[in-house]
Amino acid sequence: MDEEFHILIVDDEPNIRSGLAKGLKQEADYIETAGTVNEALDKFDSGAFQLVIADVRLPGDRGGLELVSLVQQRKPNTTVIVITAHGTVETAVDAMRRGAFDFITKPVDLNLIRQQVAKAAKHHRLQVENRQLKEKLAEAGEITGIVGNCRALTELLTQIRQIADTDATVLIRGESGTGKELIARAIHDFSARSTGPFIAVNLGALPETLLESELFGHEKGSFTGASRQKPGCFEQSAGGTLFLDELTEIPAKSQVDLLRVLETGQYARVGGEESLQSDARIVSATNRDIAHLVEDGEFREDLFYRLNIVPIEVPPLRQRRDDIPILVDHFLDHFCSRHRRTEKTINVDAMAVLIGASWPGNVRQLRNVIERLVVTVTSDVITASDLPNELTTKAGIVEGRVRSLAEVAEAAEKNAIQSALVANDFHREQTAKVLGVSVRTLHYKMNRYGLH
């Protein structure tokens, strides 16, 4: 059963409280109101509220901004929308820094606040689904490699949940090292085929002469060295999932063979005449721009459409910088245990370098760096001077000094906003939506960084 959506409205004006409660009654299962911070906290602590809508100016010593902080301290997953008749950029920024979901000025446009409440409800559902998915995947034993809680990863996990229990063909696209095979395994483990085999084949690692035999198997004596009958990957993955990694490396002839299996569901072993029926779900992956390869005639268009029924984009690590501290802690725990090392920590300056690094090798590169540090650093505290030169010379060290965490975060934020603006043709509403912030916040950031 879906979790109910409860709203707490906090405003010192009774007419506004009752008006909002009446206007939003269709958006929530339950609505409560309060006139002061103390009254709001009493009701918040005794209830289960997913959204708090609070005025900035409230009677007493504590106002709405402090309420935002207190709510986030008590229940960090609670969404807070701030409203005020005295809106300023400084107030908006302060509210966002304290954890507010959005900032709305009075007089309140009921349609606007309904839209924001709908977004807050969607955000809450994503959090619930992400938590449920992680619990399911933990039962399957594969969640250890999927670490993070940024918005992009949350949406990715939600997408996995939506498609896993179908037999739809999936194409996973992402840069090298982003964890495409982990995503494929998660789809398998969360599906009705989870009790069946998961067979992974790297198409780029096989010579063309062996690829057909590897995929479809061969009969004894079908070629030199075929001393016995051998089942192929399609046969081995019957009742389960076949993961085709580095899809775009498959040669032209094998593309035809693969297309035939996808269209007819049938194939034969090399040197055999018996027609076998495929019973494997196909999940494939590539780190190349497959659409561009189709345009250039290097990859069959009909095969692309067969494989691209459900596309999944895995974000690179540079778009998940908020997850880097979480990943670092996870890998530190893992490798300290694996290599029998005492517990290690990363100091602030070193973490700032890790957050600001470009990470062309993505999570795989970060994983390798942390393992190297665990093995080679004798101290219990890892500092910036312990980090590999390729990180400190490209991202973390400027003019002989380590950049502060704030400097690294600001640089990353500016780059993210600039990239999003370019990708969306400087359409501000669309860019704000992609970044998960309000248009007001985006305007402020653009002015701050001179992005016009």
ChimeraX attribute file (.defattr): number of C-alpha atoms within 10 A of each C-alpha:
attribute: neighborCount
match mode: 1-to-1
recipient: residues
	/A:1	3
	/A:2	7
	/A:3	10
	/A:4	13
	/A:5	18
	/A:6	18
	/A:7	26
	/A:8	24
	/A:9	21
	/A:10	28
	/A:11	26
	/A:12	18
	/A:13	12
	/A:14	13
	/A:15	10
	/A:16	15
	/A:17	21
	/A:18	15
	/A:19	11
	/A:20	20
	/A:21	20
	/A:22	11
	/A:23	14
	/A:24	20
	/A:25	12
	/A:26	10
	/A:27	17
	/A:28	17
	/A:29	12
	/A:30	16
	/A:31	19
	/A:32	18
	/A:33	22
	/A:34	21
	/A:35	18
	/A:36	22
	/A:37	26
	/A:38	16
	/A:39	12
	/A:40	22
	/A:41	18
	/A:42	11
	/A:43	16
	/A:44	20
	/A:45	12
	/A:46	9
	/A:47	12
	/A:48	16
	/A:49	21
	/A:50	23
	/A:51	23
	/A:52	28
	/A:53	27
	/A:54	31
	/A:55	27
	/A:56	25
	/A:57	17
	/A:58	19
	/A:59	14
	/A:60	9
	/A:61	9
	/A:62	14
	/A:63	17
	/A:64	23
	/A:65	24
	/A:66	15
	/A:67	25
	/A:68	27
	/A:69	17
	/A:70	15
	/A:71	22
	/A:72	17
	/A:73	13
	/A:74	12
	/A:75	14
	/A:76	11
	/A:77	17
	/A:78	21
	/A:79	24
	/A:80	28
	/A:81	23
	/A:82	24
	/A:83	24
	/A:84	20
	/A:85	13
	/A:86	10
	/A:87	14
	/A:88	11
	/A:89	12
	/A:90	10
	/A:91	16
	/A:92	23
	/A:93	17
	/A:94	13
	/A:95	23
	/A:96	21
	/A:97	13
	/A:98	19
	/A:99	21
	/A:100	24
	/A:101	24
	/A:102	24
	/A:103	26
	/A:104	21
	/A:105	15
	/A:106	11
	/A:107	10
	/A:108	14
	/A:109	10
	/A:110	13
	/A:111	11
	/A:112	11
	/A:113	19
	/A:114	16
	/A:115	12
	/A:116	18
	/A:117	23
	/A:118	15
	/A:119	13
	/A:120	22
	/A:121	21
	/A:122	12
	/A:123	20
	/A:124	19
	/A:125	18
	/A:126	18
	/A:127	18
	/A:128	17
	/A:129	20
	/A:130	22
	/A:131	16
	/A:132	14
	/A:133	20
	/A:134	21
	/A:135	13
	/A:136	17
	/A:137	20
	/A:138	14
	/A:139	12
	/A:140	16
	/A:141	12
	/A:142	17
	/A:143	19
	/A:144	12
	/A:145	15
	/A:146	16
	/A:147	17
	/A:148	18
	/A:149	17
	/A:150	14
	/A:151	17
	/A:152	18
	/A:153	18
	/A:154	20
	/A:155	17
	/A:156	17
	/A:157	22
	/A:158	21
	/A:159	17
	/A:160	21
	/A:161	22
	/A:162	13
	/A:163	16
	/A:164	20
	/A:165	16
	/A:166	13
	/A:167	15
	/A:168	15
	/A:169	18
	/A:170	23
	/A:171	26
	/A:172	24
	/A:173	21
	/A:174	18
	/A:175	19
	/A:176	18
	/A:177	19
	/A:178	21
	/A:179	19
	/A:180	23
	/A:181	18
	/A:182	15
	/A:183	23
	/A:184	26
	/A:185	22
	/A:186	27
	/A:187	26
	/A:188	26
	/A:189	27
	/A:190	22
	/A:191	20
	/A:192	15
	/A:193	21
	/A:194	19
	/A:195	13
	/A:196	17
	/A:197	17
	/A:198	22
	/A:199	18
	/A:200	18
	/A:201	18
	/A:202	16
	/A:203	20
	/A:204	16
	/A:205	12
	/A:206	14
	/A:207	11
	/A:208	16
	/A:209	8
	/A:210	10
	/A:211	20
	/A:212	20
	/A:213	20
	/A:214	19
	/A:215	24
	/A:216	23
	/A:217	23
	/A:218	23
	/A:219	19
	/A:220	15
	/A:221	13
	/A:222	16
	/A:223	11
	/A:224	7
	/A:225	8
	/A:226	13
	/A:227	12
	/A:228	11
	/A:229	16
	/A:230	18
	/A:231	18
	/A:232	19
	/A:233	23
	/A:234	27
	/A:235	22
	/A:236	22
	/A:237	22
	/A:238	19
	/A:239	19
	/A:240	23
	/A:241	29
	/A:242	26
	/A:243	28
	/A:244	25
	/A:245	24
	/A:246	19
	/A:247	25
	/A:248	23
	/A:249	18
	/A:250	22
	/A:251	16
	/A:252	13
	/A:253	10
	/A:254	14
	/A:255	18
	/A:256	13
	/A:257	14
	/A:258	19
	/A:259	17
	/A:260	14
	/A:261	17
	/A:262	16
	/A:263	10
	/A:264	10
	/A:265	15
	/A:266	15
	/A:267	23
	/A:268	19
	/A:269	23
	/A:270	22
	/A:271	15
	/A:272	14
	/A:273	10
	/A:274	10
	/A:275	11
	/A:276	15
	/A:277	15
	/A:278	20
	/A:279	17
	/A:280	25
	/A:281	22
	/A:282	20
	/A:283	27
	/A:284	26
	/A:285	25
	/A:286	19
	/A:287	18
	/A:288	16
	/A:289	12
	/A:290	18
	/A:291	13
	/A:292	11
	/A:293	15
	/A:294	16
	/A:295	11
	/A:296	10
	/A:297	10
	/A:298	16
	/A:299	21
	/A:300	18
	/A:301	14
	/A:302	13
	/A:303	17
	/A:304	19
	/A:305	11
	/A:306	16
	/A:307	21
	/A:308	17
	/A:309	12
	/A:310	15
	/A:311	14
	/A:312	18
	/A:313	14
	/A:314	18
	/A:315	17
	/A:316	21
	/A:317	24
	/A:318	20
	/A:319	16
	/A:320	18
	/A:321	21
	/A:322	16
	/A:323	18
	/A:324	22
	/A:325	16
	/A:326	14
	/A:327	20
	/A:328	23
	/A:329	14
	/A:330	17
	/A:331	21
	/A:332	22
	/A:333	17
	/A:334	16
	/A:335	20
	/A:336	18
	/A:337	13
	/A:338	11
	/A:339	11
	/A:340	11
	/A:341	15
	/A:342	12
	/A:343	14
	/A:344	19
	/A:345	17
	/A:346	18
	/A:347	12
	/A:348	15
	/A:349	20
	/A:350	24
	/A:351	23
	/A:352	25
	/A:353	25
	/A:354	26
	/A:355	25
	/A:356	26
	/A:357	22
	/A:358	20
	/A:359	19
	/A:360	16
	/A:361	16
	/A:362	20
	/A:363	23
	/A:364	15
	/A:365	16
	/A:366	21
	/A:367	18
	/A:368	13
	/A:369	17
	/A:370	22
	/A:371	19
	/A:372	14
	/A:373	18
	/A:374	28
	/A:375	13
	/A:376	10
	/A:377	14
	/A:378	12
	/A:379	13
	/A:380	13
	/A:381	13
	/A:382	21
	/A:383	17
	/A:384	21
	/A:385	12
	/A:386	14
	/A:387	20
	/A:388	12
	/A:389	12
	/A:390	12
	/A:391	18
	/A:392	21
	/A:393	13
	/A:394	13
	/A:395	19
	/A:396	29
	/A:397	20
	/A:398	11
	/A:399	6
	/A:400	8
	/A:401	10
	/A:402	20
	/A:403	19
	/A:404	17
	/A:405	19
	/A:406	10
	/A:407	14
	/A:408	21
	/A:409	17
	/A:410	14
	/A:411	13
	/A:412	19
	/A:413	16
	/A:414	18
	/A:415	15
	/A:416	14
	/A:417	20
	/A:418	18
	/A:419	14
	/A:420	20
	/A:421	21
	/A:422	11
	/A:423	12
	/A:424	14
	/A:425	11
	/A:426	15
	/A:427	12
	/A:428	18
	/A:429	15
	/A:430	16
	/A:431	23
	/A:432	20
	/A:433	13
	/A:434	14
	/A:435	17
	/A:436	14
	/A:437	16
	/A:438	19
	/A:439	18
	/A:440	17
	/A:441	17
	/A:442	19
	/A:443	15
	/A:444	15
	/A:445	16
	/A:446	16
	/A:447	10
	/A:448	10
	/A:449	15
	/A:450	10
	/A:451	13
	/A:452	9
